[in-house]
Amino acid sequence: MFDSQLRLLVDRPLHFVALRVARAGPSADCLTVVGALVALGASAAVSGGHMPLALALVFASRIFDGLDGAVARINGPTAWGGYLDSLADYVFYVSIPVAFGLSHPENLVPALLLVASFTITAVSFLAFAAIAALQTPDRNGEQPKAFVYSTGLMEGGETILFFALFCLFPTAFPVLALTFSGLCLLTVVQRLWLASKQFS
């Protein structure tokens, strides 16, 4: 929902850092893998009850997630890189709720519902992208786009916000997770309406 506004703030400094990282040698794929490992570290911190560390690692993993894309745009993006990035994103999305769910019995059902809502939201996003890519020509009208993004109520920025709230207010996880699940399902309805208009 506010990803576009967030990008206006972070794109320029991210590009500045990415230029220097690209010159230093680490590939975008390497940064993607590191980001996923940091996300798993955040989930381990949640499981251990180390919430300040978990919060720091959540933000660190998202910095790597932004940086890998910026480096890829400098060096030239690849289909493999796009695939790996999507997979790493869902390692982040799933591992944090699972860690909260396993940390306390009262968190388990809300965590399961949140992961289920993430799964449905992911299908609504990826299926839309796959079908739209077959129908959308590039700027020269010759080749379809590799990936078509559909905006929604809950996107990356909102996910980071809720994960930060989980870490700041761990006892409120059940309420926050159920709220997030409901908003994710609204996003699915939003994309369903968009798909019905575009693909019918």
BELWOZI-V365646 format. One record per backbone hydrogen bond with DSSP energy under -1.0 kcal/mol. CO is the residue of the C=O (numbers start at 0). NH is the residue of the N-H. If there is no record, write none. Layout:
# BELWOZI-V365646
co->CO nh->NH
co->CO nh->NH
This chain:
# BELWOZI-V365646
co->1 nh->5
co->2 nh->6
co->3 nh->7
co->5 nh->9
co->6 nh->10
co->9 nh->13
co->10 nh->14
co->11 nh->15
co->12 nh->16
co->13 nh->17
co->14 nh->18
co->15 nh->19
co->16 nh->20
co->17 nh->21
co->18 nh->22
co->19 nh->23
co->20 nh->24
co->26 nh->30
co->27 nh->31
co->28 nh->32
co->29 nh->33
co->30 nh->34
co->31 nh->35
co->32 nh->36
co->33 nh->37
co->34 nh->38
co->35 nh->39
co->36 nh->40
co->37 nh->41
co->38 nh->42
co->39 nh->43
co->40 nh->44
co->41 nh->45
co->42 nh->46
co->43 nh->47
co->44 nh->49
co->45 nh->48
co->48 nh->50
co->49 nh->53
co->50 nh->54
co->51 nh->55
co->52 nh->56
co->53 nh->57
co->54 nh->58
co->55 nh->59
co->56 nh->60
co->57 nh->61
co->58 nh->62
co->59 nh->63
co->60 nh->64
co->61 nh->65
co->62 nh->66
co->63 nh->67
co->65 nh->69
co->66 nh->70
co->67 nh->71
co->68 nh->72
co->69 nh->73
co->70 nh->74
co->71 nh->75
co->77 nh->81
co->78 nh->82
co->79 nh->83
co->80 nh->84
co->81 nh->85
co->82 nh->86
co->83 nh->87
co->84 nh->88
co->85 nh->89
co->86 nh->90
co->87 nh->91
co->88 nh->92
co->89 nh->93
co->90 nh->94
co->91 nh->95
co->93 nh->97
co->94 nh->98
co->95 nh->99
co->96 nh->100
co->97 nh->101
co->98 nh->102
co->99 nh->103
co->103 nh->106
co->104 nh->107
co->106 nh->110
co->107 nh->111
co->108 nh->112
co->109 nh->113
co->110 nh->114
co->111 nh->115
co->112 nh->116
co->113 nh->117
co->114 nh->118
co->115 nh->119
co->116 nh->120
co->117 nh->121
co->118 nh->122
co->119 nh->123
co->120 nh->124
co->121 nh->125
co->122 nh->126
co->123 nh->127
co->124 nh->128
co->125 nh->129
co->126 nh->130
co->127 nh->131
co->128 nh->132
co->131 nh->135
co->135 nh->144
co->137 nh->140
co->142 nh->137
co->154 nh->158
co->155 nh->159
co->156 nh->160
co->157 nh->161
co->158 nh->162
co->159 nh->163
co->160 nh->164
co->161 nh->165
co->162 nh->166
co->163 nh->167
co->164 nh->168
co->168 nh->171
co->169 nh->172
co->171 nh->175
co->172 nh->176
co->173 nh->177
co->174 nh->178
co->175 nh->179
co->176 nh->180
co->177 nh->181
co->178 nh->182
co->179 nh->183
co->180 nh->184
co->181 nh->185
co->182 nh->186
co->183 nh->187
co->184 nh->188
co->185 nh->189
co->186 nh->190
co->187 nh->191
co->188 nh->192
co->189 nh->193
co->190 nh->194
co->191 nh->195
co->192 nh->196
co->193 nh->197
co->194 nh->198
